Amino acid sequence: MAVVWAMWITRNAIIFDNGLAQVEKVVDDVKLRSWKWRLGRAKPSASCLLYKWIAETLICLHR
């Protein structure tokens, strides 16, 4: 869902704000948004810091 949402936001920026598609920005947005969504659903003891989420996503998901 984070990938679809990031692509949708980028699409809207291109269409309505004459923006440009920047792959790096979309990827960073996916990482940040998925981490935030995970924080909202995870138990406090199972949460990971953002740098750990980016480096070891699968480990964080299995907590």
Secondary structure, DSSP 8 states (H G I E B T S, - for coil): -HHHHHHHHHHHHHHHH-----HHHHHHHHHHHHHHHHHHHS-GGG---HHHHHH-HHHHHT-
